[in-house]
Amino acid sequence: MYSDDTDRSGRMEPGGTGRSAAGADLSMLAAAAGCLCVFASAFFFYFSAVVIRWAASEMEISPSFFVFGRFLLGFFVLCAVMGVTRRGPRPVRYHLLVGRTITNALAVYCFYRCVAERSVVEGNLLNMTYPAFVAVLSWIILKKQRDPVAIIMVGVALSGVWLILAPTELGFSLESLWGLGSGLFAAVSMIYLNLSRKYHDSETVLFYMFGLGTLFLYILFFRQIHVPGLKEAEYLFLCAGSGIAGQYLLTIGFRYVTAVEGGVISSSRILIAALLGPVIAADPSLGPAGWTGALMIFFANTVLAIRRAAGKGYMR
């Protein structure tokens, strides 16, 4: 990412040339643009959930319909991109592509279901527990990569979840389990993605994820899927478009930032949800316990991102 004549901060090293200085400036601009793309992706992922709450104030649209719309639109967009670039899918390990598809579709469905039944802030906070679930699953599956620090961070994240959901109650509500389910399925989906990317390019993974995902969701929820009216179509398109924009911005951004930078900035969705929820989604404001829980999850995700980038512990 950086030229040979610059260090990590983009400054000129001794013996560098004027051209290297220009290259360093371009690298710094690229890194800044990458950070901005990743942050924008976090906002768009959050905004796609806000649309669900806006729609609920006017009409009843099933969360499954929103998920189906997101995958269908993503498939059309990806086909258009592949048509322009003239690059088709090149599948090798079908079981990895199918595993990624099913777990990702279930993760998005559980996320949208939690948003619809609880709140945007709770749905986002619980969905962002997936790095902790990745650490737990990797501890179980990859015995040679067990990392005690990662497990401690899992405890920190789960303590944060407890403070958000039930600071004065003994147990979680059933609706909140949709949010935890989204985090769990997202973690399994990330592991499938990690394995799949060893054999497939991004276009192949996304082609099968959106294409097979659309078919899978239709088979699962065909009773809730119909030709939408004009107002329904507006909400469906706005939600799906925001989710697709977040997906592509995240992909672009990670080309120019480090794994640590990308992981930390992606986790900023936790803070975005906590700060903007009462303003644009009519969510209840977080109290001291809720804010403490949100910051604990953010801290745990940051530490896990650093450990992952350093090659320690769970799946990388």
C-alpha positions as CSV (number, residue, x, y, z in Angstrom):
1,M,0.0,0.0,0.0
2,Y,2.8,2.3,0.7
3,S,5.8,3.1,-1.6
4,D,9.2,1.7,-0.8
5,D,10.5,5.1,0.3
6,T,7.8,5.7,2.9
7,D,7.1,4.3,6.3
8,R,3.6,3.4,7.7
9,S,2.7,7.0,8.3
10,G,3.6,8.1,4.7
11,R,6.6,10.2,5.7
12,M,9.7,10.3,3.5
13,E,12.5,7.9,4.6
14,P,16.2,9.0,4.3
15,G,17.4,8.7,0.8
16,G,13.9,9.0,-0.7
17,T,13.3,10.9,-3.9
18,G,10.8,13.6,-4.9
19,R,8.8,11.0,-6.8
20,S,8.6,9.0,-3.7
21,A,7.2,12.0,-1.8
22,A,4.5,12.3,-4.4
23,G,3.9,8.6,-4.2
24,A,3.6,8.9,-0.4
25,D,1.1,11.6,-0.7
26,L,-1.0,9.5,-3.1
27,S,-0.7,6.5,-0.7
28,M,-1.9,8.7,2.2
29,L,-4.8,10.0,0.1
30,A,-5.7,6.4,-0.9
31,A,-5.6,5.3,2.7
32,A,-7.8,8.3,3.7
33,A,-10.3,7.4,0.9
34,G,-10.2,3.8,2.0
35,C,-11.0,4.8,5.6
36,L,-13.8,7.0,4.4
37,C,-15.3,4.2,2.3
38,V,-15.3,1.7,5.2
39,F,-16.9,4.3,7.5
40,A,-19.5,5.1,4.8
41,S,-20.2,1.3,4.5
42,A,-20.9,1.2,8.3
43,F,-23.4,4.0,7.9
44,F,-25.1,2.4,4.9
45,F,-25.4,-0.9,6.7
46,Y,-27.0,1.0,9.6
47,F,-29.3,3.0,7.4
48,S,-30.7,-0.1,5.7
49,A,-32.0,-1.1,9.1
50,V,-33.4,2.4,9.7
51,V,-35.5,2.1,6.5
52,I,-37.2,-1.0,8.0
53,R,-38.3,1.1,11.0
54,W,-39.5,3.9,8.8
55,A,-41.6,1.5,6.7
56,A,-43.2,0.0,9.8
57,S,-44.7,3.4,10.7
58,E,-46.7,3.3,7.4
59,M,-47.2,-0.3,6.4
60,E,-46.4,-3.9,7.2
61,I,-43.5,-5.3,5.2
62,S,-42.1,-8.6,6.3
63,P,-38.3,-8.7,7.2
64,S,-38.0,-11.7,4.9
65,F,-39.3,-9.5,2.0
66,F,-36.6,-6.9,2.8
67,V,-33.9,-9.6,2.8
68,F,-35.2,-11.0,-0.5
69,G,-35.2,-7.6,-2.1
70,R,-31.6,-7.0,-0.9
71,F,-30.3,-10.2,-2.4
72,L,-32.3,-9.8,-5.6
73,L,-31.1,-6.3,-6.2
74,G,-27.5,-7.4,-5.4
75,F,-27.7,-10.2,-8.0
76,F,-28.8,-7.7,-10.7
77,V,-26.1,-5.2,-9.8
78,L,-23.4,-7.9,-9.7
79,C,-24.5,-9.3,-13.1
80,A,-24.3,-5.7,-14.6
81,V,-20.8,-5.3,-13.1
82,M,-19.7,-8.7,-14.4
83,G,-21.1,-7.8,-17.8
84,V,-19.1,-4.6,-18.0
85,T,-15.9,-6.2,-16.8
86,R,-16.6,-9.4,-18.8
87,R,-15.6,-11.6,-15.9
88,G,-17.8,-14.6,-15.1
89,P,-18.0,-16.7,-12.0
90,R,-15.3,-19.5,-11.6
91,P,-16.6,-21.9,-8.9
92,V,-14.2,-24.5,-7.5
93,R,-15.5,-25.6,-4.1
94,Y,-19.3,-25.5,-4.3
95,H,-19.9,-26.5,-0.7
96,L,-18.0,-23.4,0.5
97,L,-20.1,-21.2,-1.7
98,V,-23.3,-22.8,-0.6
99,G,-22.3,-22.5,3.1
100,R,-21.4,-18.9,2.7
101,T,-24.7,-18.2,0.9
102,I,-27.0,-19.9,3.5
103,T,-25.3,-18.5,6.6
104,N,-25.2,-15.0,5.2
105,A,-28.8,-15.0,4.2
106,L,-29.8,-16.2,7.7
107,A,-27.6,-13.6,9.3
108,V,-29.2,-10.8,7.4
109,Y,-32.7,-12.2,8.1
110,C,-32.1,-12.5,11.8
111,F,-30.6,-8.9,11.8
112,Y,-33.7,-7.5,10.0
113,R,-36.0,-9.5,12.2
114,C,-34.4,-8.1,15.4
115,V,-34.6,-4.5,14.0
116,A,-38.3,-5.0,13.2
117,E,-39.3,-6.5,16.6
118,R,-36.9,-4.6,18.9
119,S,-35.0,-1.5,17.7
120,V,-32.3,-0.4,15.2
121,V,-29.8,0.2,17.9
122,E,-30.2,-3.2,19.5
123,G,-30.2,-5.0,16.2
124,N,-26.9,-3.4,15.1
125,L,-25.2,-3.8,18.5
126,L,-26.1,-7.5,18.6
127,N,-25.2,-8.1,15.0
128,M,-21.7,-6.6,15.7
129,T,-21.0,-9.4,18.2
130,Y,-19.9,-11.6,15.3
131,P,-16.2,-11.1,15.9
132,A,-16.6,-12.6,19.3
133,F,-18.5,-15.6,17.9
134,V,-15.8,-16.1,15.3
135,A,-13.3,-16.3,18.2
136,V,-15.4,-18.9,20.0
137,L,-15.9,-21.0,16.9
138,S,-12.3,-20.8,16.0
139,W,-11.3,-21.9,19.5
140,I,-13.5,-25.0,19.1
141,I,-12.5,-25.8,15.5
142,L,-8.9,-24.7,15.3
143,K,-7.2,-26.1,18.3
144,K,-3.7,-25.0,17.1
145,Q,-4.9,-21.3,16.9
146,R,-6.4,-21.1,20.4
147,D,-5.9,-17.6,21.9
148,P,-6.7,-17.0,25.6
149,V,-6.8,-13.2,25.0
150,A,-9.5,-13.7,22.3
151,I,-11.6,-15.7,24.8
152,I,-11.2,-12.9,27.4
153,M,-12.5,-10.4,24.8
154,V,-15.4,-12.7,24.1
155,G,-16.3,-12.4,27.8
156,V,-16.0,-8.6,27.6
157,A,-18.3,-8.5,24.5
158,L,-20.9,-10.8,26.1
159,S,-20.8,-8.7,29.3
160,G,-21.5,-5.7,27.1
161,V,-24.5,-7.6,25.5
162,W,-25.8,-8.3,29.0
163,L,-25.6,-4.6,30.0
164,I,-27.5,-3.6,26.8
165,L,-30.3,-6.1,27.0
166,A,-30.9,-6.9,30.6
167,P,-29.2,-4.7,33.2
168,T,-31.9,-5.3,35.7
169,E,-33.5,-8.5,34.5
170,L,-32.5,-12.1,34.8
171,G,-32.5,-13.2,31.1
172,F,-33.0,-11.9,27.6
173,S,-36.2,-11.4,25.7
174,L,-37.0,-13.9,22.9
175,E,-37.0,-11.1,20.3
176,S,-33.4,-10.2,21.3
177,L,-32.3,-13.7,20.4
178,W,-32.8,-12.8,16.7
179,G,-30.0,-10.2,17.2
180,L,-27.7,-12.8,18.8
181,G,-28.6,-15.2,16.0
182,S,-27.5,-12.7,13.4
183,G,-24.2,-12.4,15.1
184,L,-23.7,-16.2,15.3
185,F,-24.7,-16.8,11.6
186,A,-22.6,-13.8,10.5
187,A,-19.6,-15.4,12.3
188,V,-20.1,-18.8,10.6
189,S,-20.6,-16.9,7.3
190,M,-17.2,-15.1,7.8
191,I,-15.4,-18.4,8.4
192,Y,-17.0,-19.7,5.2
193,L,-15.9,-16.5,3.4
194,N,-12.3,-16.9,4.8
195,L,-12.1,-20.5,3.4
196,S,-13.9,-19.7,0.2
197,R,-11.6,-16.8,-0.7
198,K,-8.7,-19.3,-0.9
199,Y,-10.2,-20.7,-4.0
200,H,-12.5,-18.0,-5.4
201,D,-12.4,-14.4,-6.4
202,S,-14.8,-11.8,-4.9
203,E,-17.1,-11.8,-8.0
204,T,-17.6,-15.6,-7.8
205,V,-18.4,-15.5,-4.1
206,L,-20.8,-12.6,-4.5
207,F,-22.4,-14.2,-7.6
208,Y,-23.3,-17.3,-5.8
209,M,-24.2,-15.5,-2.5
210,F,-26.7,-13.2,-4.2
211,G,-28.0,-15.7,-6.8
212,L,-28.3,-18.8,-4.6
213,G,-29.3,-16.6,-1.7
214,T,-32.3,-15.1,-3.7
215,L,-33.5,-18.6,-4.6
216,F,-33.0,-19.9,-1.0
217,L,-34.9,-17.0,0.5
218,Y,-37.8,-17.4,-2.0
219,I,-38.1,-21.1,-1.2
220,L,-38.1,-20.3,2.5
221,F,-40.4,-17.3,2.5
222,F,-42.4,-17.4,-0.7
223,R,-45.6,-16.7,1.2
224,Q,-44.4,-13.3,2.2
225,I,-43.0,-12.3,-1.2
226,H,-45.3,-10.7,-3.8
227,V,-45.3,-8.0,-6.4
228,P,-44.9,-4.8,-4.3
229,G,-47.0,-1.7,-4.6
230,L,-45.3,1.6,-5.4
231,K,-44.7,2.7,-1.8
232,E,-43.6,-0.8,-0.8
233,A,-41.2,-0.8,-3.7
234,E,-39.7,2.5,-2.6
235,Y,-38.9,1.2,0.9
236,L,-37.6,-2.2,-0.5
237,F,-35.4,-0.5,-3.0
238,L,-34.0,2.0,-0.4
239,C,-33.3,-0.7,2.1
240,A,-31.7,-3.0,-0.5
241,G,-29.8,-0.2,-2.2
242,S,-28.3,0.9,1.1
243,G,-27.2,-2.7,2.0
244,I,-25.6,-3.1,-1.5
245,A,-23.9,0.2,-1.3
246,G,-22.5,-0.8,2.1
247,Q,-21.2,-4.1,0.7
248,Y,-19.4,-2.5,-2.2
249,L,-18.0,0.4,-0.2
250,L,-16.6,-2.1,2.3
251,T,-15.0,-4.1,-0.5
252,I,-13.4,-1.0,-2.0
253,G,-12.3,0.4,1.3
254,F,-10.5,-2.8,2.4
255,R,-8.2,-2.5,-0.6
256,Y,-6.6,0.6,0.8
257,V,-6.7,0.1,4.6
258,T,-5.0,-2.4,6.9
259,A,-7.0,-5.1,8.6
260,V,-6.8,-3.3,11.9
261,E,-8.0,0.0,10.4
262,G,-10.9,-1.7,8.6
263,G,-11.9,-3.8,11.5
264,V,-12.0,-0.9,13.9
265,I,-13.8,1.5,11.5
266,S,-16.4,-1.2,10.6
267,S,-17.1,-1.6,14.3
268,S,-18.0,2.1,14.4
269,R,-21.5,1.0,13.4
270,I,-21.9,0.3,17.1
271,L,-21.3,3.9,17.9
272,I,-23.3,5.2,14.9
273,A,-26.3,3.1,16.1
274,A,-26.0,4.3,19.6
275,L,-25.7,8.0,18.7
276,L,-28.1,8.3,15.8
277,G,-30.8,5.8,16.9
278,P,-32.8,8.3,18.9
279,V,-32.5,11.0,16.2
280,I,-33.4,9.2,13.0
281,A,-34.9,5.9,14.0
282,A,-36.9,7.0,17.1
283,D,-35.0,4.4,19.2
284,P,-34.9,4.9,23.0
285,S,-31.7,6.5,24.2
286,L,-29.2,4.2,25.8
287,G,-28.7,4.7,29.5
288,P,-25.3,4.5,31.3
289,A,-25.5,0.7,31.3
290,G,-26.3,0.6,27.6
291,W,-23.5,2.9,26.7
292,T,-21.1,0.9,28.8
293,G,-22.2,-2.2,27.0
294,A,-21.8,-0.7,23.6
295,L,-18.3,0.6,24.4
296,M,-17.3,-2.9,25.7
297,I,-18.4,-4.5,22.5
298,F,-16.5,-1.9,20.5
299,F,-13.4,-2.4,22.6
300,A,-13.6,-6.2,22.3
301,N,-14.0,-5.9,18.5
302,T,-11.0,-3.6,18.3
303,V,-8.7,-6.0,20.2
304,L,-9.9,-8.9,18.2
305,A,-9.2,-7.0,14.9
306,I,-5.6,-6.3,16.1
307,R,-5.0,-9.9,17.1
308,R,-6.4,-11.1,13.8
309,A,-4.2,-8.7,11.8
310,A,-1.1,-9.8,13.9
311,G,-1.8,-13.4,12.9
312,K,-2.7,-14.6,16.4
313,G,-5.6,-16.7,17.5
314,Y,-8.7,-17.3,15.3
315,M,-9.3,-17.7,11.6
316,R,-7.4,-15.3,9.4
